[in-house]
Amino acid sequence: MKNYNIFLIGFMGVGKSTVSECLSREYGMEAVEMDEVIAEREGMSIPDIFEERGEEYFRCLETELLIELRSHENAVISCGGGTAMREQNVTEMKKNGKVVLLTASPDTILERVKDSDERPLLNGHKDAGYISRLMEARREKYEAAADIVVSTEKKSASEICRELLNKLQEMDDRKEL
């Protein structure tokens, strides 16, 4: 379908994994869940990696994986919430793909992640105010990295996937002119 990869970025809980699964299922794209790949390779959960080895170690693992993904085409890569905070990661994503920022409101994100213990940055801070402040701190980098932006508010995964692909097609069509 596409000769490039689609990198899904955005705050935790915006729906990156759900959209990745949808694109894989409905459009035959290879799905890569970065956090899952890293956790499997390290033999420990993301919270354990953060606790035992630190965030910087984890961010380096993300960069290494993005470099590996250069060899893929037509894949949808669900990035961790902080992946786009590192400039080198954004550079790697843009070398072989389009970067799609998924967005949702702090209240929606809280509803989606409130029962999860797999979000190390939210442990002990599961409230909309904290989420809002963290989202705002990341907003500028997310927006700078994004080729397109798609809201996931009150939409089904299929609707989000169609909108995302339509926006990418419009972007591709403009480049051809």
VEXDREN-2710 file (C-alpha; in Angstrom, 1 decimal):
% VEXDREN-2710
k/r/px/py/pz
1/MET/0.0/0.0/0.0
2/LYS/2.6/2.6/1.1
3/ASN/6.3/2.3/0.3
4/TYR/7.1/4.0/3.5
5/ASN/6.4/3.4/7.2
6/ILE/3.8/5.2/9.3
7/PHE/5.1/6.2/12.7
8/LEU/2.3/6.8/15.3
9/ILE/3.4/9.3/18.0
10/GLY/1.5/11.0/20.8
11/PHE/0.8/10.9/24.5
12/MET/0.2/7.6/26.2
13/GLY/-3.4/6.5/25.9
14/VAL/-4.2/8.4/22.6
15/GLY/-4.7/5.1/20.8
16/LYS/-1.4/4.4/19.0
17/SER/-1.6/0.6/19.7
18/THR/-5.3/0.4/18.7
19/VAL/-4.8/2.3/15.5
20/SER/-1.7/0.2/14.7
21/GLU/-3.7/-3.0/15.1
22/CYS/-6.5/-1.6/12.9
23/LEU/-4.1/-0.6/10.1
24/SER/-2.5/-4.0/10.3
25/ARG/-5.8/-5.9/10.3
26/GLU/-7.7/-3.8/7.8
27/TYR/-5.0/-2.7/5.4
28/GLY/-2.4/-5.5/5.6
29/MET/0.4/-3.4/7.1
30/GLU/3.0/-4.9/9.3
31/ALA/2.5/-3.7/12.9
32/VAL/5.5/-3.0/15.2
33/GLU/4.8/-2.1/18.8
34/MET/8.0/-0.5/19.9
35/ASP/7.5/-1.0/23.7
36/GLU/6.6/-4.7/23.2
37/VAL/9.7/-5.3/21.1
38/ILE/12.0/-3.5/23.6
39/ALA/10.4/-5.3/26.6
40/GLU/10.8/-8.7/24.9
41/ARG/14.4/-8.0/23.9
42/GLU/15.3/-6.8/27.4
43/GLY/13.3/-9.6/29.2
44/MET/11.6/-7.1/31.4
45/SER/8.6/-4.7/31.4
46/ILE/9.0/-1.1/30.5
47/PRO/8.4/0.0/34.1
48/ASP/11.2/-2.4/35.2
49/ILE/13.5/-1.0/32.5
50/PHE/12.9/2.5/33.8
51/GLU/13.4/1.5/37.4
52/GLU/16.4/-0.7/37.0
53/ARG/18.3/1.0/34.1
54/GLY/16.8/4.5/33.9
55/GLU/14.9/6.5/31.3
56/GLU/18.0/7.4/29.3
57/TYR/18.9/3.7/28.8
58/PHE/15.3/3.1/27.6
59/ARG/15.4/6.1/25.2
60/CYS/18.7/4.7/23.7
61/LEU/16.9/1.4/23.0
62/GLU/14.2/3.3/21.2
63/THR/16.7/5.0/19.0
64/GLU/18.4/1.7/18.2
65/LEU/15.1/0.1/17.2
66/LEU/14.2/3.1/15.0
67/ILE/17.5/2.7/13.2
68/GLU/16.7/-1.1/12.6
69/LEU/13.3/-0.2/11.3
70/ARG/14.8/1.6/8.3
71/SER/14.8/-1.7/6.5
72/HIS/11.0/-2.0/6.8
73/GLU/8.4/-0.8/4.3
74/ASN/4.6/-0.5/4.6
75/ALA/4.8/-1.0/8.4
76/VAL/2.9/0.9/11.0
77/ILE/5.1/1.6/14.1
78/SER/3.5/2.4/17.4
79/CYS/6.0/4.5/19.3
80/GLY/6.2/5.0/23.0
81/GLY/4.8/8.3/24.3
82/GLY/8.2/9.8/24.8
83/THR/9.9/8.6/21.5
84/ALA/9.4/12.0/19.7
85/MET/11.0/13.9/22.6
86/ARG/14.4/12.9/21.3
87/GLU/15.4/14.8/18.1
88/GLN/17.5/11.9/16.9
89/ASN/14.4/9.7/17.0
90/VAL/12.4/12.1/14.9
91/THR/15.2/12.2/12.4
92/GLU/15.2/8.4/12.2
93/MET/11.4/8.3/11.7
94/LYS/11.4/10.8/8.9
95/LYS/14.2/8.9/7.0
96/ASN/11.8/6.1/6.2
97/GLY/8.3/7.2/6.9
98/LYS/5.6/9.7/7.8
99/VAL/5.0/10.7/11.3
100/VAL/1.3/10.8/12.5
101/LEU/0.5/12.6/15.8
102/LEU/-2.6/11.1/17.4
103/THR/-4.3/13.4/20.0
104/ALA/-7.0/13.1/22.7
105/SER/-8.1/15.2/25.6
106/PRO/-6.6/14.7/29.1
107/ASP/-9.9/13.4/30.4
108/THR/-10.1/10.8/27.6
109/ILE/-6.5/9.7/28.2
110/LEU/-7.2/9.4/31.9
111/GLU/-10.2/7.2/31.2
112/ARG/-8.2/5.0/28.9
113/VAL/-5.1/4.6/31.2
114/LYS/-6.6/4.8/34.7
115/ASP/-6.5/1.0/35.3
116/SER/-3.0/0.4/33.8
117/ASP/0.2/0.0/35.8
118/GLU/2.3/-0.1/32.6
119/ARG/2.7/3.7/32.5
120/PRO/5.7/4.5/34.6
121/LEU/5.4/8.3/34.2
122/LEU/1.8/8.2/35.5
123/ASN/2.3/6.0/38.5
124/GLY/1.1/8.0/41.5
125/HIS/-0.2/10.8/39.1
126/LYS/-3.4/9.5/37.6
127/ASP/-5.3/12.7/37.3
128/ALA/-6.4/14.9/34.4
129/GLY/-4.4/17.9/35.7
130/TYR/-1.1/16.1/35.8
131/ILE/-1.8/14.5/32.4
132/SER/-2.7/17.9/31.0
133/ARG/0.6/19.5/32.2
134/LEU/2.7/16.6/30.9
135/MET/0.9/16.8/27.5
136/GLU/1.5/20.5/27.3
137/ALA/5.2/20.0/28.1
138/ARG/5.4/17.6/25.1
139/ARG/3.0/19.4/22.7
140/GLU/5.6/21.5/20.9
141/LYS/7.9/18.6/20.1
142/TYR/5.0/16.3/19.1
143/GLU/3.7/19.0/16.7
144/ALA/7.1/19.7/15.3
145/ALA/7.7/16.0/14.6
146/ALA/4.3/15.4/13.0
147/ASP/3.6/15.3/9.3
148/ILE/-0.2/15.1/10.0
149/VAL/-2.4/15.2/13.1
150/VAL/-5.4/13.1/13.8
151/SER/-7.7/13.4/16.8
152/THR/-8.9/10.1/18.3
153/GLU/-11.8/11.7/20.3
154/LYS/-15.1/9.9/20.0
155/LYS/-14.1/8.0/16.8
156/SER/-13.8/4.3/16.2
157/ALA/-10.5/2.7/15.2
158/SER/-11.7/2.2/11.7
159/GLU/-12.8/5.9/11.4
160/ILE/-9.4/7.0/12.7
161/CYS/-7.5/4.7/10.2
162/ARG/-9.5/6.0/7.3
163/GLU/-9.0/9.6/8.3
164/LEU/-5.2/9.0/8.8
165/LEU/-4.8/7.3/5.4
166/ASN/-6.9/10.0/3.6
167/LYS/-4.7/12.7/5.1
168/LEU/-1.5/10.9/4.1
169/GLN/-2.9/10.4/0.6
170/GLU/-3.7/14.1/0.4
171/MET/-0.2/14.9/1.5
172/ASP/1.3/12.5/-1.0
173/ASP/-0.9/14.0/-3.8
174/ARG/0.3/17.5/-3.0
175/LYS/3.9/16.5/-3.2
176/GLU/3.3/15.1/-6.7
177/LEU/2.0/18.4/-8.0
END
